[in-house]
Amino acid sequence: MNRYLLSSYKFGLAGGVLGALAFWILKISGLEPVSYTLIFGYMVIPVFIFLGIKNFRDNNNDQELFFAQGMTVGFFIYSIFGVFLATMISLYLFIQPEIFNEYIQMNLDFLVQRKDQISGEMGQITYESLYQSSLNNTVSDIFLDYLAKITIFGLLSTIIISVILKQSKV
């Protein structure tokens, strides 16, 4: 297990640092950083998973990679990436509550704009429940949301990349 973690932590941390940097750049440029950083994360996490699994295969595993090995390396990469990025964003939202409040207000405005559509498709009770849960969001909810979304997307990316990079000496 150590060789998997040792060969993948730098890719997870590099991706997390890049994501945190993107958050700061988005904030400085006046864009809404919480949502756009997640989109940025979706774009870069497959790159870091690919590079990490390929690095493991080529440099740590004698040009051989089984599916389970790729999944293990990918798991460490997206887990480290997700925990680091979610922690950095949560800390920033905790320190700067006005950004958190802007994010919540943006979500509430979106729900108000789509009230008729959501109510029509899912019912008024569902809409009211969704609105209330958005109103009651906390920074820890954002942390868990980020972590869950990165984990799911990272898992899907890892499955595909592990199949593509799978290589044995037969």
C-alpha positions as CSV (number, residue, x, y, z in Angstrom):
1,M,0.0,0.0,0.0
2,N,2.9,2.4,0.7
3,R,4.2,2.3,-2.8
4,Y,0.8,3.3,-4.2
5,L,0.4,6.2,-1.8
6,L,4.0,7.3,-2.2
7,S,3.7,7.4,-6.0
8,S,0.4,9.2,-6.0
9,Y,0.3,11.8,-3.2
10,K,2.3,14.4,-5.1
11,F,-0.3,14.3,-8.0
12,G,-3.2,14.7,-5.6
13,L,-1.4,17.6,-3.8
14,A,-0.4,19.3,-7.0
15,G,-4.0,19.1,-8.3
16,G,-5.3,20.4,-5.0
17,V,-2.8,23.3,-4.9
18,L,-3.7,24.2,-8.5
19,G,-7.4,24.1,-7.6
20,A,-6.8,26.4,-4.6
21,L,-4.9,28.7,-6.8
22,A,-7.7,28.7,-9.3
23,F,-10.1,29.6,-6.4
24,W,-8.0,32.7,-5.6
25,I,-7.6,33.8,-9.2
26,L,-11.4,33.5,-9.7
27,K,-12.0,35.4,-6.5
28,I,-9.6,38.2,-7.5
29,S,-11.1,38.4,-11.0
30,G,-14.6,38.9,-9.6
31,L,-16.1,35.6,-10.7
32,E,-18.0,33.4,-8.3
33,P,-15.2,31.2,-7.0
34,V,-17.0,28.3,-5.3
35,S,-18.9,26.9,-8.3
36,Y,-16.2,27.7,-10.9
37,T,-13.5,26.1,-8.9
38,L,-15.5,22.9,-8.9
39,I,-15.8,23.1,-12.7
40,F,-12.1,23.7,-12.8
41,G,-11.6,20.6,-10.6
42,Y,-13.6,18.5,-13.0
43,M,-11.3,19.6,-15.8
44,V,-8.0,19.0,-14.1
45,I,-8.6,15.9,-12.0
46,P,-8.6,13.5,-15.0
47,V,-5.3,15.0,-16.1
48,F,-3.7,14.4,-12.6
49,I,-5.2,10.9,-12.4
50,F,-3.8,10.0,-15.8
51,L,-0.4,11.4,-15.1
52,G,-0.3,9.7,-11.7
53,I,-1.3,6.3,-12.9
54,K,1.0,6.5,-15.9
55,N,3.9,7.6,-13.6
56,F,3.2,4.6,-11.3
57,R,3.0,2.2,-14.3
58,D,6.2,3.5,-16.0
59,N,8.4,4.3,-13.0
60,N,7.2,2.2,-10.0
61,N,5.8,-0.9,-11.5
62,D,8.1,-2.0,-14.3
63,Q,5.9,-0.9,-17.2
64,E,3.0,-3.1,-15.9
65,L,-0.4,-2.0,-14.6
66,F,-3.3,-4.1,-13.5
67,F,-6.8,-2.6,-13.2
68,A,-6.8,-2.8,-9.4
69,Q,-3.4,-1.0,-9.2
70,G,-4.7,1.8,-11.4
71,M,-7.8,2.1,-9.2
72,T,-5.7,2.2,-6.0
73,V,-3.4,4.9,-7.3
74,G,-6.4,6.9,-8.7
75,F,-8.2,6.6,-5.4
76,F,-5.3,8.1,-3.5
77,I,-5.0,10.9,-6.1
78,Y,-8.6,12.0,-6.1
79,S,-9.0,11.5,-2.4
80,I,-6.0,13.7,-1.6
81,F,-7.1,16.2,-4.3
82,G,-10.7,16.3,-2.9
83,V,-9.8,16.6,0.8
84,F,-7.1,19.3,0.1
85,L,-9.3,21.4,-2.2
86,A,-12.5,21.1,0.0
87,T,-10.5,22.0,3.1
88,M,-8.9,25.0,1.5
89,I,-12.2,26.3,0.1
90,S,-14.0,25.6,3.4
91,L,-11.3,27.5,5.4
92,Y,-11.5,30.4,3.1
93,L,-15.3,30.5,3.3
94,F,-15.1,30.3,7.1
95,I,-12.6,33.2,7.2
96,Q,-14.5,35.2,4.6
97,P,-18.2,34.7,5.4
98,E,-19.3,37.2,2.8
99,I,-18.1,34.9,0.0
100,F,-20.1,32.1,1.6
101,N,-23.2,34.4,1.9
102,E,-22.8,35.4,-1.8
103,Y,-22.7,31.7,-2.8
104,I,-25.8,30.9,-0.8
105,Q,-27.6,33.9,-2.2
106,M,-26.7,32.9,-5.8
107,N,-28.1,29.4,-5.2
108,L,-31.3,30.9,-3.7
109,D,-31.7,33.3,-6.6
110,F,-31.3,30.4,-9.0
111,L,-34.0,28.5,-7.2
112,V,-36.4,31.5,-7.3
113,Q,-35.8,31.9,-11.0
114,R,-36.6,28.2,-11.7
115,K,-39.4,27.9,-9.1
116,D,-42.1,27.2,-11.7
117,Q,-40.0,24.6,-13.5
118,I,-38.9,22.8,-10.4
119,S,-42.3,22.9,-8.8
120,G,-43.9,21.6,-12.1
121,E,-41.4,18.8,-12.4
122,M,-40.9,17.7,-8.8
123,G,-43.8,19.3,-6.9
124,Q,-44.1,22.3,-4.6
125,I,-43.1,20.4,-1.5
126,T,-39.8,19.4,-3.1
127,Y,-39.1,22.9,-4.2
128,E,-39.8,24.3,-0.7
129,S,-37.6,21.6,0.9
130,L,-34.8,22.4,-1.6
131,Y,-35.1,26.1,-0.9
132,Q,-35.0,25.6,2.9
133,S,-32.0,23.2,2.7
134,S,-30.2,25.7,0.5
135,L,-31.0,28.5,3.0
136,N,-29.7,26.4,5.9
137,N,-26.4,25.4,4.2
138,T,-23.2,25.7,6.3
139,V,-19.6,25.7,5.4
140,S,-19.3,22.0,6.4
141,D,-22.1,21.3,3.9
142,I,-20.0,22.9,1.2
143,F,-17.0,20.8,2.3
144,L,-19.0,17.6,2.1
145,D,-20.6,18.5,-1.2
146,Y,-17.2,19.3,-2.7
147,L,-15.7,16.1,-1.4
148,A,-18.6,14.0,-2.7
149,K,-18.6,15.5,-6.1
150,I,-14.8,15.3,-6.5
151,T,-14.9,11.7,-5.3
152,I,-17.6,10.6,-7.7
153,F,-16.1,12.3,-10.6
154,G,-12.6,11.0,-9.6
155,L,-13.9,7.5,-9.4
156,L,-15.5,7.6,-12.8
157,S,-12.3,9.1,-14.3
158,T,-10.1,6.5,-12.6
159,I,-12.2,3.6,-14.0
160,I,-11.8,4.9,-17.5
161,I,-8.1,5.8,-17.2
162,S,-7.2,2.5,-15.5
163,V,-8.7,0.6,-18.4
164,I,-6.9,2.7,-20.9
165,L,-3.5,2.5,-19.2
166,K,-3.8,-1.2,-18.2
167,Q,-0.8,-3.1,-19.4
168,S,0.7,-6.5,-18.6
169,K,3.8,-8.3,-19.7
170,V,2.3,-11.3,-21.5
